Amino acid sequence: MTLATSPGEALDGCLRDGMTLAVGGFGLCGIPSALIEAVRDSGVAGLTIVSNNMGVDGKGLGLLLENGQVDKVIASYVGENKLFAQQYLDGELEVEFTPQGTLAERLRAGGAGIPAFYTRTGVGTVVAEGKPTAEFDGITYLQERAIVADLALVHAHTADRFGNLRYRLAARNFNPVAATSGRVTIAEAEHLVDAVDPELVQTPGIYVHRLVHVPDQPKHIEQRTTRPRPEGVPA
């Protein structure tokens, strides 16, 4: 495992046109924002992005869409990014919609060396078009292929110098399965410690090839909803 001094250094030699990137996060929660910005700055193009969604306009993976670097997206949701939807409707972007649980399992299977699996999700819908089916105990199941990415980018709350990772609360989301699915995995971490307690490790360092410490990264909120403070409630 290599400890890089910057996101750009962490990505050095790992990027090429036309590659597949698995990216952790859910919306803007738990996304490897510093690494995403470094991918944007690299100018690499023709990317296939595997992620729950593509962030929002102007933030997260939306930056790669704005820069014209993405050709295909494998995702389960597009609702927060207007540019994503528009590029898809205009035929500029190929989109492979995958049910959210199926997407997580495709990434997990890729990391576990399982080439394909069967699920009931999507049977009889457009999700099943062109995919094999099989019957088990009188029930029809759909075959889904695993995803193995050329490069995985993840965000951790805490990491040690051996590459062991821990995530914080809901920011864990797709990061663990993305981390295992990459032939090469690069992690950014908010906090760097000498050693994470082995009982608390959520992604073992064996999966992590490069690590960069990114303290004080801004945490953006997709939709801020507030209401007036009731009378009599102290500020």
C-alpha positions as CSV (number, residue, x, y, z in Angstrom):
1,M,0.0,0.0,0.0
2,T,1.3,3.4,-1.0
3,L,0.6,6.6,1.0
4,A,0.3,9.5,-1.5
5,T,0.8,13.2,-0.7
6,S,-2.1,14.4,-2.9
7,P,-5.1,13.1,-4.8
8,G,-3.3,13.7,-8.0
9,E,-0.3,11.7,-6.9
10,A,-2.6,8.9,-5.7
11,L,-4.1,8.6,-9.2
12,D,-0.8,8.9,-11.0
13,G,-0.4,6.2,-13.6
14,C,-3.8,4.7,-12.8
15,L,-6.0,6.5,-15.3
16,R,-6.6,5.9,-19.0
17,D,-9.3,6.7,-21.5
18,G,-12.2,4.2,-21.7
19,M,-11.7,2.6,-18.3
20,T,-14.3,1.6,-15.8
21,L,-14.4,3.4,-12.4
22,A,-16.4,2.1,-9.4
23,V,-17.1,5.1,-7.1
24,G,-18.4,4.9,-3.5
25,G,-20.9,7.2,-2.0
26,F,-24.6,7.9,-2.1
27,G,-25.6,11.2,-3.6
28,L,-23.0,13.5,-1.9
29,C,-22.7,11.4,1.2
30,G,-19.4,9.5,1.5
31,I,-18.2,10.4,-1.9
32,P,-14.4,10.6,-2.6
33,S,-14.7,14.2,-3.6
34,A,-11.0,15.0,-3.7
35,L,-10.3,12.0,-5.9
36,I,-13.2,12.8,-8.2
37,E,-11.8,16.4,-8.6
38,A,-8.4,14.9,-9.4
39,V,-10.0,12.6,-12.1
40,R,-11.6,15.7,-13.6
41,D,-8.3,17.6,-13.6
42,S,-6.6,14.7,-15.3
43,G,-8.8,15.1,-18.4
44,V,-9.2,11.3,-18.9
45,A,-12.2,10.6,-21.1
46,G,-14.6,7.9,-22.3
47,L,-15.2,6.7,-18.8
48,T,-17.7,4.2,-17.6
49,I,-18.8,5.1,-14.1
50,V,-20.3,2.6,-11.7
51,S,-22.0,4.3,-8.8
52,N,-25.4,4.6,-7.1
53,N,-25.9,7.9,-8.8
54,M,-23.9,10.8,-10.4
55,G,-24.1,13.3,-7.5
56,V,-25.7,16.7,-8.3
57,D,-25.1,19.4,-10.8
58,G,-21.7,21.0,-10.1
59,K,-20.7,18.6,-7.3
60,G,-19.4,15.0,-6.9
61,L,-19.5,12.9,-10.1
62,G,-21.5,15.7,-11.7
63,L,-18.2,17.4,-12.3
64,L,-17.1,14.6,-14.7
65,L,-20.4,14.9,-16.6
66,E,-19.9,18.6,-17.0
67,N,-16.4,18.1,-18.3
68,G,-17.6,15.6,-20.9
69,Q,-15.5,12.7,-19.5
70,V,-18.2,10.1,-19.1
71,D,-19.6,7.8,-21.9
72,K,-21.6,5.3,-19.8
73,V,-23.1,5.1,-16.3
74,I,-24.2,2.0,-14.4
75,A,-26.4,3.4,-11.7
76,S,-29.7,3.0,-9.9
77,Y,-30.8,6.6,-9.6
78,V,-30.6,9.8,-11.7
79,G,-33.0,12.1,-9.9
80,E,-30.7,14.7,-8.4
81,N,-28.7,15.6,-11.5
82,K,-30.4,17.5,-14.3
83,L,-27.4,17.3,-16.6
84,F,-27.3,13.6,-16.1
85,A,-30.9,13.2,-17.1
86,Q,-30.5,15.6,-20.1
87,Q,-27.5,13.9,-21.5
88,Y,-29.3,10.6,-21.3
89,L,-32.4,11.9,-23.0
90,D,-30.3,13.5,-25.7
91,G,-28.5,10.2,-26.4
92,E,-25.1,11.6,-25.3
93,L,-24.8,9.2,-22.4
94,E,-25.4,5.5,-22.2
95,V,-27.1,4.5,-19.0
96,E,-27.5,1.0,-17.6
97,F,-30.2,1.2,-14.9
98,T,-29.7,-1.4,-12.1
99,P,-31.9,-1.8,-9.0
100,Q,-30.1,-0.5,-6.0
101,G,-29.7,-3.8,-4.2
102,T,-28.7,-5.5,-7.4
103,L,-26.0,-2.9,-8.0
104,A,-24.6,-3.4,-4.5
105,E,-24.6,-7.2,-5.0
106,R,-23.0,-6.9,-8.4
107,L,-20.1,-5.0,-6.9
108,R,-19.9,-7.3,-3.9
109,A,-19.8,-10.3,-6.2
110,G,-17.1,-8.8,-8.3
111,G,-14.9,-8.4,-5.2
112,A,-15.7,-12.0,-4.0
113,G,-14.8,-13.6,-7.3
114,I,-18.4,-14.6,-8.1
115,P,-19.0,-14.1,-11.9
116,A,-22.8,-14.0,-11.8
117,F,-25.8,-14.6,-9.5
118,Y,-29.6,-15.0,-9.7
119,T,-32.1,-12.6,-8.2
120,R,-35.9,-12.2,-8.4
121,T,-35.5,-8.4,-8.6
122,G,-36.3,-7.1,-12.1
123,V,-38.0,-10.3,-13.5
124,G,-40.7,-9.3,-16.0
125,T,-39.5,-5.7,-16.3
126,V,-37.2,-3.9,-18.7
127,V,-34.4,-4.6,-16.4
128,A,-34.6,-8.2,-17.5
129,E,-34.3,-7.5,-21.2
130,G,-31.6,-9.6,-22.9
131,K,-30.6,-11.3,-19.6
132,P,-30.8,-15.1,-18.9
133,T,-33.3,-16.4,-16.5
134,A,-33.6,-19.7,-14.6
135,E,-36.2,-21.4,-12.5
136,F,-35.5,-22.5,-8.9
137,D,-38.2,-24.2,-6.9
138,G,-40.9,-23.0,-9.3
139,I,-39.8,-19.3,-9.2
140,T,-38.2,-17.4,-12.0
141,Y,-34.9,-15.7,-11.3
142,L,-32.8,-13.2,-13.4
143,Q,-29.1,-13.7,-13.9
144,E,-27.0,-10.6,-13.1
145,R,-23.3,-10.3,-13.9
146,A,-20.7,-9.2,-11.4
147,I,-18.9,-5.9,-11.8
148,V,-15.1,-5.8,-11.6
149,A,-13.9,-2.2,-12.1
150,D,-10.5,-1.2,-13.5
151,L,-10.3,1.3,-10.7
152,A,-12.3,1.9,-7.5
153,L,-12.4,5.2,-5.6
154,V,-13.7,5.3,-2.1
155,H,-13.9,7.7,0.9
156,A,-13.2,6.6,4.5
157,H,-13.6,8.5,7.7
158,T,-10.4,6.9,9.2
159,A,-7.5,4.9,7.8
160,D,-4.2,3.7,9.0
161,R,-0.9,3.4,7.2
162,F,-1.6,-0.2,6.3
163,G,-4.7,0.9,4.3
164,N,-7.3,-0.5,6.7
165,L,-10.5,1.7,6.5
166,R,-13.4,2.7,8.6
167,Y,-16.5,4.6,7.5
168,R,-18.7,6.9,9.5
169,L,-22.4,6.0,9.8
170,A,-24.4,6.4,6.6
171,A,-21.3,7.5,4.7
172,R,-20.3,3.8,4.7
173,N,-23.0,3.1,2.0
174,F,-21.5,1.8,-1.3
175,N,-17.9,2.3,-0.2
176,P,-17.1,-1.2,1.1
177,V,-18.4,-3.0,-2.0
178,A,-16.8,-0.5,-4.4
179,A,-13.5,-1.0,-2.6
180,T,-13.5,-4.7,-3.1
181,S,-14.6,-4.5,-6.7
182,G,-11.6,-2.6,-8.1
183,R,-8.6,-4.3,-9.7
184,V,-6.9,-1.2,-8.2
185,T,-8.5,0.6,-5.2
186,I,-7.6,4.1,-4.1
187,A,-9.0,5.6,-0.9
188,E,-9.1,9.0,0.5
189,A,-9.5,9.4,4.3
190,E,-10.4,12.3,6.6
191,H,-8.3,11.0,9.5
192,L,-5.0,9.1,9.4
193,V,-3.9,7.0,12.4
194,D,-1.1,4.6,13.2
195,A,-3.4,1.6,13.4
196,V,-7.1,0.9,13.2
197,D,-8.3,-1.6,15.9
198,P,-8.5,-4.9,13.9
199,E,-11.9,-5.5,15.5
200,L,-13.2,-2.2,13.9
201,V,-11.8,-2.6,10.4
202,Q,-14.6,-2.4,7.8
203,T,-12.4,-2.6,4.6
204,P,-9.1,-4.5,5.1
205,G,-6.0,-2.9,3.8
206,I,-5.4,-5.9,1.5
207,Y,-8.0,-4.3,-0.9
208,V,-6.4,-0.8,-0.8
209,H,-3.5,-0.1,-3.1
210,R,-3.1,3.7,-2.5
211,L,-4.3,6.0,0.2
212,V,-4.3,9.8,0.5
213,H,-5.1,11.9,3.6
214,V,-7.6,14.6,2.9
215,P,-8.5,16.5,6.1
216,D,-11.0,19.3,6.3
217,Q,-12.9,18.3,3.1
218,P,-16.2,20.3,2.7
219,K,-19.3,18.2,3.2
220,H,-22.1,19.3,0.8
221,I,-25.8,18.7,1.4
222,E,-28.0,17.7,-1.6
223,Q,-31.2,19.3,-0.3
224,R,-31.3,21.5,2.8
225,T,-34.7,21.5,4.4
226,T,-35.5,23.8,7.3
227,R,-38.5,25.0,9.2
228,P,-39.1,28.0,11.5
229,R,-38.0,27.6,15.1
230,P,-41.1,27.3,17.4
231,E,-41.7,30.1,19.8
232,G,-40.1,29.6,23.1
233,V,-37.5,27.2,21.9
234,P,-34.0,28.6,22.6
235,A,-31.6,29.0,19.6
